[in-house]
Amino acid sequence: MVESYYTPEQLEALARRREELGEETIREVEQAWQALFAEVKAAIDCGTAADAPAAQSLARRWRELSQRTVSGFTGGDPAIKASLDRLYAEQPVQNIHPSFDHGVFAFMSEACKLLPD
């Protein structure tokens, strides 16, 4: 699926970017996401509303980690960012991240919409 959203040149740039970042950095970001997913899931399980202060705090962290991840992934390349945006706009999140809890994504989507820009 990914190949249909990125040009061969972009895929090469992404491979170089992964190498530049290094496995340790990638692992750190993956661990940060897993920790955040667990906190969001716990908030959902406790019945936290998307507009509650705790959920809004999680939404701010979600937004910051998303921006960090996208910046690291794209390396600031606007064409790669545009391809990534198109992928997320056209594909359901379960196609992009099939192993993730989609209730977490839905809750964070709602909570992030309530954040000021």
N, C-alpha and C positions, 0 to 999 in steps of 0.2 A: 504494500500500500504506500509506504513512504516514498518509494521511487517515483510514484506518479505525481508527487507534489514538489519534488526537488529536481533540478537539472543535474546532469552528471557532474558538472563543475561545482555545483553546490554540495553534492554528496562528497566530492573530494575535499572541499573546504571543511565540511563537517568532520570528516575523518581526521584531517590535520588538527582541527580544533580540539577534538577528543584527545589526541596525542599531546597537544600543548597543555591542556588542562591536567592531564595525568589521572591515573586510576584513583589515587588517594583523594583528590578533589571531587571526583565524580562520586566516590563512595560516601564522602562527607555530605554531599548534597542529597544523595539518596537516603541517607540516614536521617537527615533533617526532615525530609518529606515523610518518612515513615513515622517519626516521632510526632509530627504535626497531625498526620492522619489519625494516629492513636488518640491524641488529645481531642480532636474534633469528634471522633466516634464516641469517646467518653462523654462529651458534652451532649451529643445527640441522645445517648442512652439515658442521660440524666434529665432529659426533657427541656434542655436549654433552648430558649427561643432565639431565632436568628438576630433579633434586635437587642438581645440582652448584652450587657457590658462584656461578659465573658466571651460570647460569640463574636462580638465586634473586635475584641482583642485578637482572637484567633483569625478573624478575617484580615486584620492588618498584617499579621504574620504571614498569612497565606499570600497576600498581595506582594509583600516584600520578597518572600521566597520565590514566588512566580517570576518577579522581575529579575531577581538574581539568576534564576535558572535560565530564563530566556536570554539574558545578556551573555551568560557564559556559553550557552548553546550556540547562539548566532554569532558571537564575537563582534557584535555591533553591525553586522552586514544587513542593510535594509532589505535586500532581495531575499535573503534567507528568512528574515523576520516575516516578510510578506508571504512566503511559502508556508511558514509555520502557522501564521494566522489563517490562511486559507484552509489548511488541514483541519484546524480546530473548528472553523466555521462550517465546513462541509461534512465532517465525520462526527458521529455520535461519540461521546467520550469513551464508551465501552469498547469501541473499535480501536481507539488509540491506547487505552490503558485497561485491557480486559481483566486484569487481576485485581484492580482497585475496587474498593467499595463505592459504588455509584451514589449511594445515599449521602456519603461524605461530600462528594462533588456537588450534589444538588443543594445540600445545606450550605456549603461554602459559597456557592453561586448566589443563593438568596442573601446570605450575610454580607457578601462583598458588594452587592447592589445597594446596600444600605449605608456603605461607607461614603464619607465625603470624598470628592475627587482631589 
